[in-house]
Amino acid sequence: MEDKLSHRVLKELVFKFKKTKDKTIFLKILKRIDNLIVSVVNKFIARKFLYQNKEYHQDFYHSAIIGVYRGINTAKESESGRVLQARLIAYMKAEIRNFCDNPKEKKIIFDIYKDTIVSGETVYEDLERELLRERYSKLILDNIITLDEFNLLCIKFVKHTKMKDIMKITYHSDNWIRKKIKSILRRIRVNLCNRNLEEV
């Protein structure tokens, strides 16, 4: 899939910042993706009733910015701008969760050079899920699979969750889950074959 102009501009800024470490370029990146950062924060808050109190919103925003910085540091020139954006989103989410996992930290002191520790495995799970969501978004929009079914595939094949844990998450039996996954994959295969696309 060809990058949009916005993806190409973002990639150019990211690698310019990586080479120069110029804070003004970092601020340009933040200005360019501000709506994206706000969207990531709002979606996280919408799913977490516990954190809907406004006192957390700024902390989450700052956490997301730290995620952007860390995502930039791991960016690869071989990646497309679209993949780079997905990487930044994954790091934003990981940093927000990192803040939530440390409730004693009431406020984050923002420093773009702060070296926060986030599980690489968590980040790449988010990155893979984000890329899969983009790839399968048409299947969801065309009602081939539902968003819940997509999430079930992610739990099973991205996070490699054990069956007993999937049963706890979904409140369904292992037999139901196996049949459900088989049904989802069958529908995807049929749809892809009908569209003459390579099976995934």
C-alpha positions as CSV (number, residue, x, y, z in Angstrom):
1,M,0.0,0.0,0.0
2,E,1.5,3.4,-1.1
3,D,2.2,5.9,1.6
4,K,0.1,9.1,1.8
5,L,1.8,12.4,1.6
6,S,1.3,12.9,5.4
7,H,3.1,9.6,6.0
8,R,6.0,10.6,3.8
9,V,6.3,14.0,5.5
10,L,6.2,12.3,9.0
11,K,8.9,9.9,8.0
12,E,11.1,12.7,6.7
13,L,10.8,14.6,9.9
14,V,11.4,11.5,12.1
15,F,14.7,10.7,10.4
16,K,15.8,14.3,10.3
17,F,15.2,14.4,14.1
18,K,17.1,11.1,14.6
19,K,20.1,12.5,12.8
20,T,20.1,16.0,14.4
21,K,18.4,15.6,17.8
22,D,17.0,19.1,17.1
23,K,14.2,19.8,19.6
24,T,12.5,22.1,17.1
25,I,12.1,19.2,14.7
26,F,10.6,17.1,17.5
27,L,8.1,19.9,18.2
28,K,7.2,19.9,14.5
29,I,6.5,16.2,14.7
30,L,4.3,16.7,17.7
31,K,2.4,19.5,16.0
32,R,1.9,17.3,12.9
33,I,0.6,14.3,14.8
34,D,-1.2,16.2,17.7
35,N,-4.6,15.0,16.6
36,L,-3.3,11.4,16.4
37,I,-1.9,11.7,20.0
38,V,-5.2,13.1,21.3
39,S,-7.1,10.3,19.5
40,V,-5.0,7.6,21.1
41,V,-5.4,9.1,24.5
42,N,-9.2,9.5,24.1
43,K,-9.7,6.0,22.9
44,F,-7.7,4.7,25.9
45,I,-9.8,6.7,28.3
46,A,-13.0,5.7,26.6
47,R,-12.2,2.0,27.3
48,K,-11.0,2.6,30.9
49,F,-13.8,3.9,33.1
50,L,-11.3,4.1,36.0
51,Y,-9.3,6.8,34.2
52,Q,-12.1,9.0,32.9
53,N,-11.4,11.6,35.6
54,K,-9.9,14.6,33.9
55,E,-6.9,14.7,36.3
56,Y,-5.3,11.8,34.3
57,H,-5.8,13.3,30.8
58,Q,-2.6,15.4,30.8
59,D,-0.6,12.6,32.3
60,F,-1.7,10.3,29.5
61,Y,-0.9,13.0,26.9
62,H,2.6,13.4,28.3
63,S,3.0,9.6,28.4
64,A,2.0,9.4,24.7
65,I,4.6,12.0,23.8
66,I,7.3,10.0,25.6
67,G,6.0,7.0,23.6
68,V,6.4,9.1,20.4
69,Y,10.0,9.8,21.4
70,R,10.8,6.2,22.1
71,G,9.1,5.1,18.9
72,I,11.2,7.5,16.9
73,N,14.4,6.0,18.5
74,T,13.5,2.5,17.3
75,A,12.3,3.6,13.8
76,K,13.9,1.9,10.8
77,E,14.5,3.6,7.4
78,S,13.3,0.4,5.7
79,E,9.8,0.9,7.1
80,S,7.2,2.8,5.2
81,G,5.7,6.0,6.6
82,R,2.5,4.1,7.3
83,V,4.3,1.4,9.3
84,L,6.3,4.2,11.1
85,Q,3.0,5.8,12.2
86,A,1.7,2.5,13.5
87,R,4.9,2.1,15.4
88,L,4.4,5.5,17.1
89,I,0.9,4.6,18.0
90,A,2.0,1.3,19.5
91,Y,4.6,3.1,21.7
92,M,2.1,5.7,22.8
93,K,-0.3,3.0,24.0
94,A,2.6,1.2,25.8
95,E,3.7,4.3,27.6
96,I,0.1,5.1,28.7
97,R,-0.2,1.6,30.1
98,N,3.2,2.0,31.7
99,F,1.9,5.1,33.6
100,C,-1.2,3.2,34.6
101,D,0.9,0.3,36.0
102,N,2.7,2.8,38.2
103,P,-0.2,4.4,40.2
104,K,2.2,5.9,42.8
105,E,3.5,8.3,40.0
106,K,0.8,11.0,40.3
107,K,2.4,13.2,37.7
108,I,4.8,12.8,34.9
109,I,7.6,15.3,34.5
110,F,7.9,15.6,30.8
111,D,11.4,15.3,29.3
112,I,11.9,14.1,25.8
113,Y,15.2,12.6,26.8
114,K,13.7,10.6,29.7
115,D,14.6,6.9,29.4
116,T,11.5,5.1,30.4
117,I,11.3,1.3,30.3
118,V,8.5,-0.4,28.5
119,S,8.4,-4.0,27.5
120,G,9.5,-4.5,23.9
121,E,7.2,-7.5,23.7
122,T,4.2,-5.3,24.6
123,V,5.2,-2.6,22.1
124,Y,5.5,-5.1,19.2
125,E,2.2,-6.8,20.1
126,D,0.6,-3.3,19.8
127,L,2.5,-2.6,16.5
128,E,1.5,-6.0,15.0
129,R,-2.1,-5.5,16.2
130,E,-2.2,-2.0,14.7
131,L,-0.9,-3.2,11.3
132,L,-3.3,-6.1,11.3
133,R,-6.2,-3.8,12.1
134,E,-5.3,-1.7,9.1
135,R,-4.9,-4.7,6.9
136,Y,-8.2,-6.2,8.0
137,S,-10.2,-3.0,8.3
138,K,-11.9,-3.7,4.9
139,L,-13.0,-7.1,6.2
140,I,-14.5,-5.4,9.2
141,L,-16.1,-2.6,7.2
142,D,-17.6,-5.2,4.8
143,N,-19.0,-7.1,7.7
144,I,-17.0,-10.2,6.9
145,I,-15.8,-10.2,10.5
146,T,-16.7,-8.1,13.5
147,L,-14.3,-6.0,15.6
148,D,-14.8,-8.4,18.5
149,E,-13.8,-11.3,16.2
150,F,-10.7,-9.4,15.0
151,N,-9.8,-8.8,18.7
152,L,-10.2,-12.6,19.3
153,L,-7.8,-13.3,16.5
154,C,-5.3,-10.9,18.1
155,I,-5.6,-12.4,21.5
156,K,-5.0,-15.9,20.0
157,F,-2.4,-15.3,17.3
158,V,-0.7,-12.0,18.3
159,K,-0.6,-12.3,22.0
160,H,-0.4,-16.1,21.9
161,T,-2.8,-16.3,24.9
162,K,-3.4,-19.7,26.3
163,M,-6.8,-21.3,25.8
164,K,-7.7,-21.3,29.5
165,D,-7.0,-17.5,29.6
166,I,-9.0,-16.9,26.5
167,M,-11.9,-18.7,28.2
168,K,-11.7,-16.3,31.1
169,I,-11.6,-13.2,28.8
170,T,-14.5,-14.3,26.6
171,Y,-16.6,-16.2,29.1
172,H,-16.9,-19.0,26.6
173,S,-15.9,-22.7,26.5
174,D,-12.8,-23.9,24.6
175,N,-15.0,-25.7,22.2
176,W,-17.0,-22.5,21.4
177,I,-13.7,-20.6,21.0
178,R,-12.2,-23.1,18.6
179,K,-15.3,-23.2,16.5
180,K,-15.5,-19.4,16.5
181,I,-11.9,-19.0,15.3
182,K,-12.4,-21.7,12.6
183,S,-15.5,-19.8,11.4
184,I,-13.6,-16.5,11.3
185,L,-10.7,-17.9,9.4
186,R,-12.9,-19.7,6.9
187,R,-14.8,-16.4,6.2
188,I,-11.6,-14.5,5.7
189,R,-10.2,-17.2,3.4
190,V,-13.3,-17.3,1.3
191,N,-13.4,-13.5,1.0
192,L,-9.7,-13.3,0.1
193,C,-10.1,-16.0,-2.5
194,N,-13.1,-14.3,-4.0
195,R,-11.1,-11.1,-4.3
196,N,-8.2,-13.1,-5.8
197,L,-5.9,-12.0,-3.0
198,E,-3.1,-13.9,-1.4
199,E,-4.2,-15.8,1.7
200,V,-2.8,-14.7,5.0
